[in-house]
């Protein structure tokens, strides 16, 4: 397992037996279920907590700096590879009985493994936006052998739970850069699940409004399977005015809503929207400025306009010869229940829906977001063909 960067990189961290929950060295692990206490402590000490072997494995291969690891006297051998990785990087590993560990964290820690890492400084949202936009021009090339090999290597390094973002998981890298933009998502489990889905479909990053929950809260990290540690995120302010700035930066803002108001008028199923964007990407990336789409057809309705006409944000769309081969999409997702605010819906270029069976009102927000990521990243279009039937089996018909 790759080495991690710890507080004493270059020196082997100690293995320390602890027998008192009041030990000062365990201060970062105390009362993990007291949300208010944890918020104060983690903000003051600039740390966050990662619980469980699956998530800690992701932490070990992430760019985050591990402060220490706490394991019970069973997991010190059962999770020996994690213990060794953390110690090799110079971070201490504390070992206590299950009773001592439970008394420290405030509950029976069945997983028996918990780590503390240094909280990074807040990220600049516009660096994340410009990074995704810069990747747009290379999105088509990213589907080649080099990117697939890099994805396979990253997937193997990350433990392989989701198979990485390349060929290791049987899926091609995303063809179109996508950012997730969240409004009012304050349920930690939903947030963690969304980050896991974002990692699975190669979403370039997540932008959160000021009211969203902390992605590095212990429960969010655990539910994400640790994949939140690999997906860049930042707070987007001011809200919702910054959505207009995204559009002016050249992003197509797609609001995800199950039952948008009819007055919006810019509504289409997400699969149709993905197809429309894909057709425009082909025109912008392959055809000379002012030419028609391949086959002589025009770009589908609801997509970005051809070169020389107005873009959804009201600005002039770039000529096809100057535009990147794939446009960056910002998928706007609201909280469970109340959904997106009217202001956020109005700020979007288009509203995407997910058709469902009669009698089903909506999907969980992380599930709905996963479908949108699957369609809009181009994963659906790039999916490999299904398995061939066994030899001698001809289709019936």
ChimeraX attribute file (.defattr): number of C-alpha atoms within 10 A of each C-alpha:
attribute: neighborCount
match mode: 1-to-1
recipient: residues
	/A:1	14
	/A:2	13
	/A:3	16
	/A:4	22
	/A:5	22
	/A:6	25
	/A:7	18
	/A:8	15
	/A:9	16
	/A:10	12
	/A:11	13
	/A:12	17
	/A:13	22
	/A:14	15
	/A:15	17
	/A:16	13
	/A:17	15
	/A:18	18
	/A:19	14
	/A:20	16
	/A:21	20
	/A:22	13
	/A:23	10
	/A:24	9
	/A:25	14
	/A:26	18
	/A:27	13
	/A:28	22
	/A:29	22
	/A:30	20
	/A:31	16
	/A:32	18
	/A:33	13
	/A:34	11
	/A:35	12
	/A:36	9
	/A:37	12
	/A:38	21
	/A:39	16
	/A:40	11
	/A:41	17
	/A:42	17
	/A:43	11
	/A:44	9
	/A:45	12
	/A:46	13
	/A:47	20
	/A:48	24
	/A:49	25
	/A:50	28
	/A:51	23
	/A:52	19
	/A:53	20
	/A:54	19
	/A:55	24
	/A:56	25
	/A:57	21
	/A:58	24
	/A:59	26
	/A:60	28
	/A:61	20
	/A:62	21
	/A:63	13
	/A:64	18
	/A:65	21
	/A:66	28
	/A:67	22
	/A:68	26
	/A:69	26
	/A:70	26
	/A:71	27
	/A:72	26
	/A:73	17
	/A:74	14
	/A:75	19
	/A:76	21
	/A:77	12
	/A:78	13
	/A:79	16
	/A:80	11
	/A:81	13
	/A:82	23
	/A:83	24
	/A:84	18
	/A:85	21
	/A:86	28
	/A:87	24
	/A:88	22
	/A:89	23
	/A:90	24
	/A:91	27
	/A:92	24
	/A:93	22
	/A:94	23
	/A:95	22
	/A:96	23
	/A:97	17
	/A:98	18
	/A:99	15
	/A:100	19
	/A:101	29
	/A:102	19
	/A:103	17
	/A:104	23
	/A:105	20
	/A:106	16
	/A:107	13
	/A:108	14
	/A:109	19
	/A:110	10
	/A:111	13
	/A:112	23
	/A:113	25
	/A:114	22
	/A:115	25
	/A:116	22
	/A:117	21
	/A:118	18
	/A:119	17
	/A:120	12
	/A:121	7
	/A:122	9
	/A:123	13
	/A:124	12
	/A:125	19
	/A:126	16
	/A:127	11
	/A:128	19
	/A:129	24
	/A:130	16
	/A:131	14
	/A:132	24
	/A:133	25
	/A:134	14
	/A:135	20
	/A:136	23
	/A:137	19
	/A:138	16
	/A:139	24
	/A:140	18
	/A:141	14
	/A:142	21
	/A:143	19
	/A:144	13
	/A:145	13
	/A:146	12
	/A:147	18
	/A:148	22
	/A:149	16
	/A:150	18
	/A:151	24
	/A:152	21
	/A:153	18
	/A:154	18
	/A:155	20
	/A:156	16
	/A:157	18
	/A:158	24
	/A:159	17
	/A:160	16
	/A:161	14
	/A:162	18
	/A:163	21
	/A:164	27
	/A:165	27
	/A:166	28
	/A:167	20
	/A:168	20
	/A:169	19
	/A:170	14
	/A:171	21
	/A:172	26
	/A:173	28
	/A:174	27
	/A:175	26
	/A:176	31
	/A:177	28
	/A:178	32
	/A:179	27
	/A:180	24
	/A:181	24
	/A:182	25
	/A:183	23
	/A:184	19
	/A:185	23
	/A:186	17
	/A:187	16
	/A:188	22
	/A:189	21
	/A:190	22
	/A:191	28
	/A:192	27
	/A:193	24
	/A:194	27
	/A:195	33
	/A:196	26
	/A:197	23
	/A:198	27
	/A:199	23
	/A:200	21
	/A:201	29
	/A:202	25
	/A:203	27
	/A:204	25
	/A:205	25
	/A:206	26
	/A:207	24
	/A:208	24
	/A:209	19
	/A:210	18
	/A:211	13
	/A:212	19
	/A:213	19
	/A:214	19
	/A:215	23
	/A:216	20
	/A:217	20
	/A:218	24
	/A:219	22
	/A:220	26
	/A:221	31
	/A:222	25
	/A:223	21
	/A:224	25
	/A:225	26
	/A:226	29
	/A:227	28
	/A:228	30
	/A:229	25
	/A:230	19
	/A:231	17
	/A:232	17
	/A:233	23
	/A:234	21
	/A:235	20
	/A:236	22
	/A:237	14
	/A:238	11
	/A:239	16
	/A:240	18
	/A:241	13
	/A:242	14
	/A:243	24
	/A:244	17
	/A:245	14
	/A:246	20
	/A:247	21
	/A:248	15
	/A:249	15
	/A:250	20
	/A:251	26
	/A:252	24
	/A:253	28
	/A:254	26
	/A:255	26
	/A:256	27
	/A:257	21
	/A:258	18
	/A:259	14
	/A:260	19
	/A:261	13
	/A:262	8
	/A:263	7
	/A:264	12
	/A:265	10
	/A:266	15
	/A:267	22
	/A:268	17
	/A:269	15
	/A:270	24
	/A:271	19
	/A:272	18
	/A:273	24
	/A:274	24
	/A:275	18
	/A:276	17
	/A:277	26
	/A:278	24
	/A:279	20
	/A:280	25
	/A:281	25
	/A:282	16
	/A:283	26
	/A:284	28
	/A:285	20
	/A:286	16
	/A:287	15
	/A:288	15
	/A:289	18
	/A:290	15
	/A:291	15
	/A:292	15
	/A:293	20
	/A:294	13
	/A:295	6
	/A:296	8
	/A:297	9
	/A:298	15
	/A:299	22
	/A:300	17
	/A:301	12
	/A:302	17
	/A:303	22
	/A:304	23
	/A:305	19
	/A:306	23
	/A:307	23
	/A:308	13
	/A:309	15
	/A:310	14
	/A:311	20
	/A:312	21
	/A:313	21
	/A:314	11
	/A:315	12
	/A:316	14
	/A:317	19
	/A:318	19
	/A:319	16
	/A:320	23
	/A:321	16
	/A:322	13
	/A:323	18
	/A:324	22
	/A:325	24
	/A:326	25
	/A:327	27
	/A:328	29
	/A:329	27
	/A:330	30
	/A:331	26
	/A:332	26
	/A:333	26
	/A:334	23
	/A:335	20
	/A:336	17
	/A:337	10
	/A:338	8
	/A:339	20
	/A:340	22
	/A:341	14
	/A:342	10
	/A:343	12
	/A:344	20
	/A:345	24
	/A:346	16
	/A:347	20
	/A:348	24
	/A:349	25
	/A:350	23
	/A:351	27
	/A:352	25
	/A:353	22
	/A:354	17
	/A:355	13
	/A:356	11
	/A:357	7
	/A:358	6
	/A:359	6
	/A:360	8
	/A:361	9
	/A:362	17
	/A:363	14
	/A:364	13
	/A:365	22
	/A:366	22
	/A:367	15
	/A:368	19
	/A:369	23
	/A:370	20
	/A:371	17
	/A:372	28
	/A:373	29
	/A:374	25
	/A:375	22
	/A:376	31
	/A:377	27
	/A:378	23
	/A:379	19
	/A:380	19
	/A:381	16
	/A:382	16
	/A:383	13
	/A:384	11
	/A:385	6
	/A:386	6
	/A:387	6
	/A:388	7
	/A:389	9
	/A:390	7
	/A:391	6
	/A:392	6
	/A:393	8
	/A:394	8
	/A:395	6
	/A:396	4
	/A:397	3
